[in-house]
Amino acid sequence: MAFTGDFLCTSFKTELLTATHDFTNGANSFKIALYDNSASFTAATTAYTATNEVSGTNYTATGQALTNVTPTSSGTTAFADFADITWSTATITARGAMIYNDTAAGDPAVCILDFTEDKTASAGDFTVVFPTADASNAIIRIA
Amino acid sequence: MIKQALVTGPLSPVMVQTTSGRGFTVDEIADRCMERLMLVSRDAPPVIRDQAVAFKDSMRQAVVYFMAEAVKSDRTSIYNILMNNGQPEAANLILKEL
């Protein structure tokens, strides 16, 4: 199997309506984990898994904690954002990532990110750059 | 009757940047920084858009300058950490590689 695109997990949408997630800075801790192309995530993915998670120099299993920016709105669209994240001095090859809530029980998944091709850092930096935090581009938007 | 549904928007793609055998340069990080600081709409009136682009360029120069200063200053800190721990060769290498 392989990555087949970006997905906002369906379970996450349900969990928004049951107050599972709090994106306020300093509230819930969200993490990003990297995966190889053997991972087969879809919108039906519900939680973090270590299966097919990458390994490499300066990559720790379960990934890194994200810095979440407190949600805001523009016009009629509300959105949440994360600061870009870097694995420094790392040797990693990853095809995609999962953002999940490390605070909530069961590590529920938020979204699946498809890098569209293998990305490799070799004794270098591996950075995930999040889209512009506005009503049209932010990583998580409710319109 | 509810006429408008509450929907989550489509997921915007992330971008991945990597390096091999080095870290990011000040210029590479400055480009990322500017995308965060300021977005100039392509639909803006030309006069306003040109002013905004000029301002963005000017801001970028300042960002590059101060980031380079921060890197140099951090090298000074690392130099002293290495010297204080009996690693003068590595300490001097840190300054040469700047």
gemmi code that builds the backbone of each chain (N, CA, C; Angstrom):
import gemmi

chains = {
    "A": [
        ("MET", (0.853, -1.201, 0.000), (0.000, 0.000, 0.000), (0.880, 1.240, 0.000)),
        ("ALA", (0.248, 2.383, -0.110), (1.025, 3.622, -0.199), (0.158, 4.801, 0.216)),
        ("PHE", (0.789, 5.918, 0.330), (0.030, 7.145, 0.600), (-0.789, 7.495, -0.639)),
        ("THR", (-2.011, 7.929, -0.420), (-2.890, 8.225, -1.561), (-3.500, 9.619, -1.471)),
        ("GLY", (-2.852, 10.509, -0.751), (-3.348, 11.879, -0.683), (-3.456, 12.387, 0.742)),
        ("ASP", (-3.838, 13.667, 0.847), (-4.029, 14.281, 2.156), (-5.447, 14.011, 2.648)),
        ("PHE", (-5.571, 13.729, 3.922), (-6.900, 13.460, 4.478), (-7.072, 14.134, 5.833)),
        ("LEU", (-8.207, 14.784, 6.029), (-8.622, 15.171, 7.364), (-9.443, 13.978, 7.855)),
        ("CYS", (-8.989, 13.332, 8.898), (-9.608, 12.072, 9.290), (-11.075, 12.246, 9.674)),
        ("THR", (-11.891, 11.330, 9.235), (-13.331, 11.409, 9.505), (-13.603, 11.333, 11.003)),
        ("SER", (-12.835, 10.494, 11.680), (-13.023, 10.372, 13.130), (-12.727, 11.706, 13.813)),
        ("PHE", (-11.762, 12.455, 13.255), (-11.430, 13.767, 13.817), (-12.627, 14.715, 13.703)),
        ("LYS", (-13.305, 14.660, 12.559), (-14.471, 15.548, 12.374), (-15.541, 15.239, 13.424)),
        ("THR", (-15.715, 13.963, 13.679), (-16.688, 13.574, 14.718), (-16.217, 14.071, 16.078)),
        ("GLU", (-14.938, 13.904, 16.322), (-14.383, 14.288, 17.629), (-14.427, 15.796, 17.859)),
        ("LEU", (-14.465, 16.560, 16.768), (-14.624, 18.014, 16.931), (-15.964, 18.318, 17.606)),
        ("LEU", (-16.943, 17.480, 17.286), (-18.293, 17.709, 17.819), (-18.481, 17.119, 19.209)),
        ("THR", (-17.461, 16.408, 19.672), (-17.560, 15.842, 21.019), (-16.466, 16.399, 21.935)),
        ("ALA", (-15.880, 17.517, 21.499), (-14.903, 18.253, 22.319), (-13.707, 17.401, 22.734)),
        ("THR", (-13.224, 16.593, 21.805), (-12.055, 15.762, 22.108), (-10.763, 16.558, 21.983)),
        ("HIS", (-10.763, 17.525, 21.065), (-9.526, 18.236, 20.754), (-9.586, 19.706, 21.184)),
        ("ASP", (-8.476, 20.165, 21.737), (-8.361, 21.588, 22.083), (-7.058, 22.106, 21.481)),
        ("PHE", (-7.186, 22.907, 20.437), (-6.006, 23.399, 19.716), (-5.414, 24.654, 20.340)),
        ("THR", (-5.980, 25.134, 21.431), (-5.434, 26.303, 22.090), (-3.982, 26.059, 22.459)),
        ("ASN", (-3.134, 27.052, 22.189), (-1.721, 26.905, 22.518), (-1.568, 26.600, 24.003)),
        ("GLY", (-0.858, 25.515, 24.302), (-0.663, 25.142, 25.694), (-1.724, 24.196, 26.219)),
        ("ALA", (-2.727, 23.904, 25.406), (-3.781, 22.966, 25.846), (-3.357, 21.549, 25.443)),
        ("ASN", (-4.059, 20.938, 24.478), (-3.663, 19.577, 24.059), (-2.324, 19.605, 23.330)),
        ("SER", (-1.598, 18.491, 23.441), (-0.324, 18.358, 22.749), (-0.539, 17.544, 21.474)),
        ("PHE", (-0.232, 18.155, 20.348), (-0.357, 17.459, 19.072), (1.030, 17.078, 18.580)),
        ("LYS", (1.136, 15.886, 18.018), (2.427, 15.427, 17.520), (2.330, 15.092, 16.037)),
        ("ILE", (3.482, 15.117, 15.393), (3.557, 14.710, 13.989), (4.550, 13.555, 13.888)),
        ("ALA", (4.093, 12.477, 13.294), (4.929, 11.292, 13.109), (5.130, 11.070, 11.619)),
        ("LEU", (6.315, 10.603, 11.242), (6.649, 10.393, 9.830), (6.544, 8.910, 9.471)),
        ("TYR", (6.158, 8.643, 8.227), (5.949, 7.258, 7.783), (6.582, 7.014, 6.417)),
        ("ASP", (6.888, 5.745, 6.169), (7.378, 5.382, 4.841), (6.181, 5.054, 3.943)),
        ("ASN", (6.494, 4.719, 2.703), (5.404, 4.550, 1.738), (4.687, 3.211, 1.847)),
        ("SER", (5.034, 2.436, 2.863), (4.284, 1.209, 3.101), (3.040, 1.496, 3.935)),
        ("ALA", (2.970, 2.686, 4.495), (1.804, 3.059, 5.303), (0.599, 3.210, 4.387)),
        ("SER", (-0.548, 2.784, 4.868), (-1.752, 2.865, 4.033), (-2.838, 3.608, 4.787)),
        ("PHE", (-2.672, 4.908, 4.872), (-3.635, 5.720, 5.601), (-4.697, 6.279, 4.661)),
        ("THR", (-5.881, 6.431, 5.196), (-6.983, 7.045, 4.448), (-7.751, 7.940, 5.416)),
        ("ALA", (-8.864, 8.476, 4.951), (-9.714, 9.282, 5.830), (-10.264, 8.427, 6.970)),
        ("ALA", (-10.236, 7.126, 6.795), (-10.774, 6.219, 7.823), (-9.775, 5.947, 8.938)),
        ("THR", (-8.552, 6.452, 8.788), (-7.547, 6.262, 9.842), (-8.012, 6.969, 11.107)),
        ("THR", (-7.865, 6.298, 12.230), (-8.439, 6.869, 13.450), (-7.424, 7.240, 14.540)),
        ("ALA", (-6.223, 6.639, 14.497), (-5.299, 6.876, 15.613), (-3.852, 6.630, 15.201)),
        ("TYR", (-2.962, 7.148, 16.020), (-1.523, 6.945, 15.795), (-1.189, 5.463, 15.799)),
        ("THR", (-0.260, 5.101, 14.927), (0.267, 3.736, 14.933), (1.769, 3.798, 14.686)),
        ("ALA", (2.480, 2.854, 15.249), (3.927, 2.794, 15.032), (4.259, 1.988, 13.782)),
        ("THR", (3.259, 1.320, 13.211), (3.500, 0.497, 12.020), (3.907, 1.373, 10.844)),
        ("ASN", (5.007, 1.035, 10.227), (5.558, 1.754, 9.075), (6.060, 3.160, 9.415)),
        ("GLU", (6.186, 3.461, 10.693), (6.788, 4.742, 11.076), (8.269, 4.693, 10.722)),
        ("VAL", (8.824, 5.783, 10.281), (10.225, 5.771, 9.850), (11.140, 5.635, 11.070)),
        ("SER", (12.368, 5.257, 10.784), (13.400, 5.279, 11.812), (14.641, 5.877, 11.170)),
        ("GLY", (15.473, 6.446, 11.970), (16.689, 7.040, 11.432), (17.358, 7.902, 12.474)),
        ("THR", (18.515, 8.406, 12.114), (19.276, 9.224, 13.051), (18.474, 10.456, 13.458)),
        ("ASN", (18.367, 10.656, 14.740), (17.665, 11.805, 15.326), (16.166, 11.836, 15.042)),
        ("TYR", (15.602, 10.664, 14.730), (14.147, 10.547, 14.685), (13.734, 9.629, 15.819)),
        ("THR", (12.837, 10.108, 16.663), (12.355, 9.298, 17.775), (10.945, 8.821, 17.469)),
        ("ALA", (10.705, 7.543, 17.702), (9.371, 6.985, 17.462), (8.319, 7.803, 18.210)),
        ("THR", (7.184, 7.956, 17.616), (6.012, 8.778, 17.996), (6.137, 10.202, 17.473)),
        ("GLY", (7.303, 10.540, 16.919), (7.430, 11.851, 16.269), (7.717, 12.988, 17.226)),
        ("GLN", (7.471, 14.186, 16.739), (7.782, 15.391, 17.522), (6.508, 16.147, 17.896)),
        ("ALA", (6.586, 16.819, 19.029), (5.452, 17.656, 19.445), (5.404, 18.915, 18.589)),
        ("LEU", (4.202, 19.262, 18.164), (4.005, 20.479, 17.376), (3.698, 21.651, 18.299)),
        ("THR", (4.007, 22.835, 17.831), (3.580, 24.042, 18.548), (2.304, 24.521, 17.893)),
        ("ASN", (1.190, 24.348, 18.592), (-0.070, 24.747, 17.983), (-0.381, 26.210, 18.255)),
        ("VAL", (-0.827, 26.850, 17.191), (-1.216, 28.259, 17.275), (-2.695, 28.307, 17.625)),
        ("THR", (-3.042, 29.084, 18.623), (-4.437, 29.153, 19.058), (-5.347, 29.494, 17.873)),
        ("PRO", (-6.416, 28.719, 17.675), (-7.299, 28.957, 16.532), (-7.858, 30.378, 16.504)),
        ("THR", (-8.077, 30.832, 15.290), (-8.655, 32.156, 15.106), (-9.599, 32.075, 13.912)),
        ("SER", (-10.110, 33.217, 13.469), (-11.021, 33.199, 12.324), (-10.786, 34.404, 11.443)),
        ("SER", (-11.218, 34.258, 10.210), (-11.186, 35.362, 9.253), (-12.455, 35.249, 8.433)),
        ("GLY", (-13.258, 36.303, 8.426), (-14.561, 36.196, 7.768), (-15.382, 35.150, 8.485)),
        ("THR", (-15.877, 34.184, 7.731), (-16.702, 33.136, 8.341), (-15.939, 31.827, 8.506)),
        ("THR", (-14.610, 31.880, 8.281), (-13.811, 30.652, 8.376), (-12.931, 30.665, 9.618)),
        ("ALA", (-13.023, 29.614, 10.392), (-12.133, 29.458, 11.550), (-11.004, 28.525, 11.151)),
        ("PHE", (-9.827, 28.763, 11.702), (-8.713, 27.887, 11.317), (-7.703, 27.727, 12.440)),
        ("ALA", (-6.997, 26.597, 12.351), (-5.929, 26.288, 13.305), (-4.632, 26.123, 12.524)),
        ("ASP", (-3.541, 26.332, 13.191), (-2.243, 26.310, 12.511), (-1.199, 25.705, 13.454)),
        ("PHE", (-0.099, 25.249, 12.870), (1.055, 24.780, 13.652), (2.304, 25.483, 13.154)),
        ("ALA", (3.263, 25.659, 14.032), (4.553, 26.179, 13.608), (5.283, 25.096, 12.810)),
        ("ASP", (6.076, 25.522, 11.836), (6.887, 24.566, 11.070), (7.731, 23.749, 12.046)),
        ("ILE", (8.042, 22.527, 11.647), (8.809, 21.672, 12.552), (9.997, 21.047, 11.822)),
        ("THR", (11.114, 20.930, 12.537), (12.357, 20.424, 11.924), (12.971, 19.306, 12.758)),
        ("TRP", (13.366, 18.254, 12.064), (14.238, 17.245, 12.672), (15.652, 17.656, 12.264)),
        ("SER", (16.459, 18.028, 13.235), (17.787, 18.553, 12.938), (18.836, 17.449, 12.912)),
        ("THR", (19.836, 17.677, 12.078), (20.955, 16.737, 11.918), (20.415, 15.309, 11.801)),
        ("ALA", (19.465, 15.160, 10.921), (18.753, 13.884, 10.827), (19.074, 13.149, 9.529)),
        ("THR", (18.969, 11.841, 9.596), (19.022, 11.018, 8.386), (17.715, 10.238, 8.352)),
        ("ILE", (16.803, 10.714, 7.515), (15.433, 10.180, 7.477), (14.954, 10.173, 6.023)),
        ("THR", (14.190, 9.152, 5.687), (13.422, 9.194, 4.441), (11.966, 8.953, 4.811)),
        ("ALA", (11.101, 9.856, 4.402), (9.681, 9.733, 4.741), (8.830, 10.085, 3.535)),
        ("ARG", (7.692, 9.422, 3.444), (6.787, 9.688, 2.332), (5.563, 10.509, 2.783)),
        ("GLY", (5.297, 10.466, 4.093), (4.138, 11.197, 4.576), (4.150, 11.287, 6.092)),
        ("ALA", (3.073, 11.843, 6.635), (3.033, 12.067, 8.079), (1.609, 11.969, 8.596)),
        ("MET", (1.530, 11.790, 9.913), (0.234, 11.848, 10.585), (0.331, 12.852, 11.725)),
        ("ILE", (-0.659, 13.716, 11.832), (-0.766, 14.574, 13.008), (-1.812, 13.942, 13.922)),
        ("TYR", (-1.464, 13.815, 15.181), (-2.408, 13.194, 16.109), (-2.367, 13.913, 17.457)),
        ("ASN", (-3.409, 13.677, 18.230), (-3.528, 14.320, 19.540), (-2.892, 13.410, 20.591)),
        ("ASP", (-1.769, 13.849, 21.120), (-1.022, 13.027, 22.079), (-1.607, 13.130, 23.484)),
        ("THR", (-2.495, 14.098, 23.676), (-3.103, 14.282, 24.996), (-4.352, 13.422, 25.153)),
        ("ALA", (-5.147, 13.382, 24.106), (-6.417, 12.652, 24.188), (-6.176, 11.145, 24.262)),
        ("ALA", (-7.064, 10.465, 24.931), (-6.944, 9.006, 25.094), (-6.952, 8.308, 23.744)),
        ("GLY", (-6.002, 7.406, 23.551), (-5.956, 6.634, 22.310), (-5.217, 7.315, 21.184)),
        ("ASP", (-4.613, 8.446, 21.451), (-3.852, 9.189, 20.432), (-4.641, 9.350, 19.127)),
        ("PRO", (-5.828, 9.966, 19.159), (-6.645, 10.057, 17.950), (-5.984, 10.876, 16.846)),
        ("ALA", (-6.152, 10.394, 15.608), (-5.553, 11.050, 14.447), (-6.323, 12.313, 14.083)),
        ("VAL", (-5.588, 13.300, 13.615), (-6.194, 14.540, 13.114), (-6.204, 14.521, 11.588)),
        ("CYS", (-5.047, 14.332, 10.997), (-4.972, 14.335, 9.549), (-3.774, 13.545, 9.044)),
        ("ILE", (-3.859, 13.206, 7.783), (-2.792, 12.475, 7.096), (-2.201, 13.400, 6.042)),
        ("LEU", (-0.887, 13.481, 6.006), (-0.219, 14.368, 5.059), (0.612, 13.536, 4.088)),
        ("ASP", (0.336, 13.707, 2.806), (1.059, 12.963, 1.767), (2.104, 13.893, 1.160)),
        ("PHE", (3.376, 13.525, 1.271), (4.444, 14.377, 0.717), (4.570, 14.204, -0.794)),
        ("THR", (3.785, 13.312, -1.377), (3.716, 12.992, -2.820), (4.946, 12.256, -3.357)),
        ("GLU", (6.021, 12.282, -2.635), (7.214, 11.501, -3.000), (8.061, 11.333, -1.748)),
        ("ASP", (8.991, 10.405, -1.810), (9.896, 10.235, -0.671), (10.728, 11.504, -0.491)),
        ("LYS", (10.823, 11.967, 0.742), (11.668, 13.127, 1.062), (12.784, 12.624, 1.972)),
        ("THR", (14.003, 13.007, 1.642), (15.159, 12.487, 2.373), (16.052, 13.597, 2.885)),
        ("ALA", (16.445, 13.477, 4.128), (17.498, 14.321, 4.689), (18.620, 13.380, 5.096)),
        ("SER", (19.841, 13.760, 4.763), (20.978, 12.916, 5.112), (21.972, 13.767, 5.885)),
        ("ALA", (22.106, 13.488, 7.157), (22.925, 14.322, 8.052), (22.580, 15.789, 7.829)),
        ("GLY", (21.286, 16.061, 7.702), (20.818, 17.424, 7.439), (19.537, 17.708, 8.201)),
        ("ASP", (18.800, 18.675, 7.711), (17.540, 19.060, 8.355), (16.351, 18.562, 7.545)),
        ("PHE", (15.326, 18.110, 8.234), (14.090, 17.658, 7.602), (12.980, 18.539, 8.171)),
        ("THR", (12.442, 19.405, 7.332), (11.464, 20.385, 7.820), (10.113, 20.217, 7.146)),
        ("VAL", (9.072, 20.195, 7.946), (7.712, 20.209, 7.414), (7.202, 21.642, 7.546)),
        ("VAL", (6.890, 22.229, 6.394), (6.445, 23.625, 6.357), (4.932, 23.650, 6.201)),
        ("PHE", (4.250, 24.243, 7.159), (2.787, 24.283, 7.096), (2.329, 25.440, 6.212)),
        ("PRO", (1.155, 25.275, 5.590), (0.677, 26.328, 4.683), (0.356, 27.613, 5.442)),
        ("THR", (0.231, 28.682, 4.686), (-0.087, 29.983, 5.258), (-1.331, 29.899, 6.138)),
        ("ALA", (-1.233, 30.508, 7.305), (-2.350, 30.434, 8.253), (-3.395, 31.489, 7.921)),
        ("ASP", (-4.214, 31.208, 6.934), (-5.325, 32.117, 6.641), (-6.564, 31.288, 6.272)),
        ("ALA", (-7.629, 31.998, 5.994), (-8.909, 31.317, 5.784), (-8.913, 30.431, 4.545)),
        ("SER", (-7.984, 30.658, 3.625), (-7.963, 29.870, 2.393), (-6.962, 28.736, 2.414)),
        ("ASN", (-5.942, 28.852, 3.258), (-4.841, 27.894, 3.164), (-4.495, 27.133, 4.436)),
        ("ALA", (-4.947, 27.595, 5.579), (-4.509, 26.997, 6.845), (-4.725, 25.483, 6.849)),
        ("ILE", (-3.917, 24.802, 7.600), (-3.927, 23.341, 7.576), (-5.277, 22.771, 8.012)),
        ("ILE", (-5.926, 23.392, 8.999), (-7.246, 22.922, 9.444), (-8.207, 24.099, 9.417)),
        ("ARG", (-9.251, 23.979, 8.606), (-10.189, 25.084, 8.446), (-11.622, 24.579, 8.593)),
        ("ILE", (-12.453, 25.415, 9.223), (-13.889, 25.133, 9.270), (-14.583, 26.333, 8.670)),
        ("ALA", (-15.276, 26.106, 7.549), (-15.904, 27.216, 6.824), (-17.416, 27.140, 6.938)),
    ],
    "B": [
        ("MET", (-35.014, 26.650, 9.121), (-34.263, 25.664, 8.353), (-32.826, 26.126, 8.215)),
        ("ILE", (-31.891, 25.231, 8.416), (-30.488, 25.585, 8.270), (-30.116, 25.552, 6.791)),
        ("LYS", (-29.631, 26.692, 6.280), (-29.328, 26.759, 4.851), (-27.849, 26.535, 4.563)),
        ("GLN", (-27.011, 26.718, 5.591), (-25.575, 26.562, 5.330), (-25.004, 25.500, 6.243)),
        ("ALA", (-24.341, 24.528, 5.650), (-23.742, 23.461, 6.452), (-22.416, 23.920, 7.019)),
        ("LEU", (-22.083, 23.367, 8.157), (-20.757, 23.614, 8.741), (-19.830, 22.566, 8.160)),
        ("VAL", (-18.833, 22.995, 7.454), (-17.955, 22.017, 6.801), (-16.492, 22.295, 7.120)),
        ("THR", (-15.726, 21.244, 7.137), (-14.278, 21.408, 7.249), (-13.727, 21.552, 5.844)),
        ("GLY", (-12.858, 22.501, 5.651), (-12.321, 22.744, 4.322), (-11.371, 21.641, 3.894)),
        ("PRO", (-11.056, 21.590, 2.599), (-10.084, 20.592, 2.133), (-8.727, 20.866, 2.768)),
        ("LEU", (-7.977, 19.810, 2.952), (-6.679, 19.931, 3.605), (-5.671, 20.561, 2.645)),
        ("SER", (-5.011, 21.622, 3.075), (-3.974, 22.226, 2.241), (-2.697, 21.416, 2.371)),
        ("PRO", (-1.975, 21.253, 1.271), (-0.752, 20.450, 1.349), (0.345, 21.141, 2.139)),
        ("VAL", (1.122, 20.354, 2.839), (2.312, 20.894, 3.498), (3.466, 20.815, 2.497)),
        ("MET", (4.540, 21.512, 2.804), (5.731, 21.451, 1.966), (6.840, 20.850, 2.836)),
        ("VAL", (7.653, 20.025, 2.237), (8.770, 19.442, 2.981), (10.069, 19.937, 2.373)),
        ("GLN", (10.929, 20.467, 3.194), (12.246, 20.915, 2.729), (13.303, 20.118, 3.480)),
        ("THR", (14.282, 19.629, 2.740), (15.334, 18.837, 3.377), (16.704, 19.314, 2.909)),
        ("THR", (17.707, 18.972, 3.684), (19.091, 19.227, 3.290), (19.889, 17.958, 3.528)),
        ("SER", (21.025, 17.869, 2.889), (21.927, 16.744, 3.115), (23.332, 17.261, 3.358)),
        ("GLY", (23.914, 16.844, 4.461), (25.279, 17.241, 4.777), (25.440, 18.688, 5.187)),
        ("ARG", (24.349, 19.360, 5.461), (24.399, 20.749, 5.924), (23.044, 21.107, 6.521)),
        ("GLY", (22.973, 22.271, 7.140), (21.684, 22.777, 7.599), (21.142, 23.745, 6.562)),
        ("PHE", (20.014, 24.355, 6.860), (19.463, 25.359, 5.959), (20.292, 26.636, 6.037)),
        ("THR", (20.397, 27.327, 4.927), (21.088, 28.613, 4.933), (20.133, 29.687, 5.453)),
        ("VAL", (20.704, 30.820, 5.800), (19.895, 31.950, 6.258), (18.897, 32.342, 5.171)),
        ("ASP", (19.338, 32.331, 3.920), (18.444, 32.718, 2.817), (17.271, 31.756, 2.691)),
        ("GLU", (17.544, 30.463, 2.835), (16.470, 29.475, 2.709), (15.435, 29.654, 3.816)),
        ("ILE", (15.914, 29.913, 5.019), (14.973, 30.086, 6.130), (14.250, 31.426, 6.017)),
        ("ALA", (14.959, 32.422, 5.499), (14.322, 33.743, 5.332), (13.142, 33.651, 4.369)),
        ("ASP", (13.295, 32.865, 3.315), (12.184, 32.710, 2.363), (10.959, 32.135, 3.063)),
        ("ARG", (11.208, 31.119, 3.915), (10.101, 30.506, 4.652), (9.472, 31.500, 5.606)),
        ("CYS", (10.349, 32.248, 6.257), (9.896, 33.241, 7.232), (8.986, 34.280, 6.570)),
        ("MET", (9.404, 34.739, 5.379), (8.625, 35.788, 4.713), (7.245, 35.299, 4.300)),
        ("GLU", (7.168, 34.004, 3.942), (5.864, 33.458, 3.581), (4.922, 33.457, 4.781)),
        ("ARG", (5.509, 33.360, 5.966), (4.707, 33.411, 7.192), (4.324, 34.839, 7.545)),
        ("LEU", (5.265, 35.765, 7.309), (5.048, 37.139, 7.761), (4.080, 37.906, 6.883)),
        ("MET", (4.148, 37.655, 5.590), (3.412, 38.546, 4.691), (2.986, 37.829, 3.419)),
        ("LEU", (1.712, 37.948, 3.091), (1.189, 37.352, 1.869), (0.657, 38.487, 0.995)),
        ("VAL", (1.196, 38.607, -0.206), (0.743, 39.665, -1.117), (-0.218, 39.047, -2.124)),
        ("SER", (-1.445, 39.544, -2.135), (-2.455, 38.984, -3.028), (-2.150, 39.325, -4.480)),
        ("ARG", (-2.292, 38.320, -5.331), (-2.088, 38.577, -6.760), (-3.231, 39.417, -7.325)),
        ("ASP", (-4.339, 39.449, -6.597), (-5.501, 40.201, -7.078), (-5.509, 41.649, -6.577)),
        ("ALA", (-4.512, 42.030, -5.790), (-4.487, 43.394, -5.258), (-4.273, 44.396, -6.393)),
        ("PRO", (-4.783, 45.627, -6.245), (-4.528, 46.650, -7.267), (-3.012, 46.807, -7.452)),
        ("PRO", (-2.549, 46.953, -8.701), (-1.113, 46.985, -8.985), (-0.310, 47.944, -8.111)),
        ("VAL", (-0.847, 49.140, -7.874), (-0.094, 50.125, -7.084), (0.134, 49.606, -5.663)),
        ("ILE", (-0.908, 49.066, -5.096), (-0.804, 48.528, -3.725), (0.078, 47.281, -3.716)),
        ("ARG", (-0.113, 46.425, -4.710), (0.669, 45.189, -4.784), (2.164, 45.498, -4.901)),
        ("ASP", (2.511, 46.480, -5.772), (3.930, 46.824, -5.958), (4.538, 47.363, -4.663)),
        ("GLN", (3.753, 48.174, -3.965), (4.238, 48.715, -2.684), (4.449, 47.583, -1.679)),
        ("ALA", (3.492, 46.661, -1.669), (3.577, 45.545, -0.716), (4.784, 44.664, -1.022)),
        ("VAL", (5.013, 44.409, -2.304), (6.158, 43.568, -2.696), (7.466, 44.258, -2.312)),
        ("ALA", (7.532, 45.588, -2.545), (8.747, 46.336, -2.186), (8.977, 46.288, -0.679)),
        ("PHE", (7.895, 46.426, 0.078), (8.000, 46.367, 1.538), (8.449, 44.982, 1.985)),
        ("LYS", (7.910, 43.948, 1.325), (8.270, 42.572, 1.667), (9.765, 42.337, 1.400)),
        ("ASP", (10.252, 42.855, 0.279), (11.682, 42.712, -0.045), (12.541, 43.389, 1.008)),
        ("SER", (12.093, 44.580, 1.418), (12.844, 45.332, 2.423), (12.850, 44.578, 3.761)),
        ("MET", (11.690, 44.009, 4.109), (11.609, 43.220, 5.348), (12.509, 41.995, 5.268)),
        ("ARG", (12.549, 41.378, 4.086), (13.363, 40.172, 3.921), (14.835, 40.476, 4.173)),
        ("GLN", (15.283, 41.618, 3.677), (16.689, 41.997, 3.892), (16.992, 42.120, 5.384)),
        ("ALA", (16.046, 42.731, 6.110), (16.246, 42.882, 7.556), (16.253, 41.519, 8.245)),
        ("VAL", (15.338, 40.652, 7.824), (15.263, 39.309, 8.417), (16.567, 38.553, 8.170)),
        ("VAL", (17.064, 38.606, 6.928), (18.313, 37.914, 6.585), (19.460, 38.452, 7.437)),
        ("TYR", (19.532, 39.768, 7.541), (20.628, 40.382, 8.306), (20.619, 39.919, 9.766)),
        ("PHE", (19.440, 39.995, 10.385), (19.390, 39.671, 11.815), (19.509, 38.166, 12.066)),
        ("MET", (19.037, 37.359, 11.132), (19.237, 35.909, 11.302), (20.718, 35.572, 11.192)),
        ("ALA", (21.410, 36.213, 10.257), (22.857, 35.973, 10.124), (23.573, 36.407, 11.398)),
        ("GLU", (23.144, 37.511, 11.974), (23.720, 37.970, 13.240), (23.492, 36.929, 14.345)),
        ("ALA", (22.281, 36.384, 14.366), (21.953, 35.370, 15.388), (22.823, 34.133, 15.217)),
        ("VAL", (23.030, 33.718, 13.944), (23.873, 32.546, 13.684), (25.293, 32.814, 14.172)),
        ("LYS", (25.816, 33.990, 13.822), (27.188, 34.334, 14.233), (27.313, 34.347, 15.752)),
        ("SER", (26.312, 34.924, 16.397), (26.350, 35.015, 17.852), (26.267, 33.623, 18.489)),
        ("ASP", (25.447, 32.761, 17.886), (25.337, 31.397, 18.413), (26.664, 30.659, 18.239)),
        ("ARG", (27.344, 30.915, 17.107), (28.665, 30.302, 16.909), (29.623, 30.730, 18.034)),
        ("THR", (29.523, 31.982, 18.433), (30.364, 32.464, 19.530), (30.071, 31.679, 20.804)),
        ("SER", (28.786, 31.438, 21.042), (28.404, 30.667, 22.231), (28.937, 29.245, 22.139)),
        ("ILE", (28.789, 28.631, 20.954), (29.267, 27.254, 20.776), (30.791, 27.205, 20.904)),
        ("TYR", (31.453, 28.214, 20.329), (32.921, 28.305, 20.429), (33.345, 28.265, 21.895)),
        ("ASN", (32.676, 29.044, 22.708), (33.030, 29.104, 24.126), (32.706, 27.817, 24.872)),
        ("ILE", (31.603, 27.180, 24.500), (31.259, 25.886, 25.122), (32.355, 24.871, 24.820)),
        ("LEU", (32.799, 24.833, 23.545), (33.836, 23.876, 23.156), (35.166, 24.201, 23.833)),
        ("MET", (35.521, 25.483, 23.854), (36.777, 25.887, 24.498), (36.756, 25.528, 25.977)),
        ("ASN", (35.637, 25.802, 26.636), (35.531, 25.538, 28.070), (35.531, 24.045, 28.392)),
        ("ASN", (35.318, 23.226, 27.355), (35.326, 21.776, 27.576), (36.536, 21.122, 26.932)),
        ("GLY", (37.588, 21.922, 26.717), (38.854, 21.371, 26.248), (38.863, 20.898, 24.812)),
        ("GLN", (38.102, 21.557, 23.953), (38.052, 21.163, 22.538), (38.438, 22.346, 21.639)),
        ("PRO", (39.674, 22.873, 21.782), (40.046, 24.070, 21.010), (40.037, 23.847, 19.501)),
        ("GLU", (40.410, 22.646, 19.040), (40.412, 22.400, 17.584), (39.001, 22.493, 17.017)),
        ("ALA", (38.084, 21.840, 17.707), (36.670, 21.898, 17.247), (36.145, 23.316, 17.356)),
        ("ALA", (36.554, 24.015, 18.399), (36.096, 25.394, 18.600), (36.534, 26.270, 17.433)),
        ("ASN", (37.774, 26.136, 17.026), (38.268, 26.951, 15.920), (37.630, 26.546, 14.586)),
        ("LEU", (37.333, 25.252, 14.462), (36.687, 24.769, 13.234), (35.292, 25.408, 13.085)),
        ("ILE", (34.614, 25.542, 14.198), (33.277, 26.134, 14.195), (33.322, 27.544, 13.610)),
        ("LEU", (34.353, 28.297, 13.953), (34.450, 29.673, 13.467), (34.872, 29.705, 11.990)),
        ("LYS", (35.740, 28.772, 11.596), (36.210, 28.747, 10.206), (35.066, 28.391, 9.251)),
        ("GLU", (34.157, 27.531, 9.720), (33.086, 27.049, 8.832), (31.982, 28.075, 8.646)),
        ("LEU", (32.067, 29.165, 9.360), (30.985, 30.164, 9.282), (31.011, 30.899, 7.958)),
    ],
}
model = gemmi.Model(1)
for chain_id, residues in chains.items():
    chain = gemmi.Chain(chain_id)
    for i, (resn, *xyz) in enumerate(residues, 1):
        res = gemmi.Residue()
        res.name, res.seqid = resn, gemmi.SeqId(i, " ")
        for name, pos in zip(("N", "CA", "C"), xyz):
            atom = gemmi.Atom()
            atom.name, atom.element = name, gemmi.Element(name[0])
            atom.pos, atom.b_iso = gemmi.Position(*pos), 0.0
            res.add_atom(atom)
        chain.add_residue(res)
    model.add_chain(chain)
structure = gemmi.Structure()
structure.add_model(model)
structure.setup_entities()
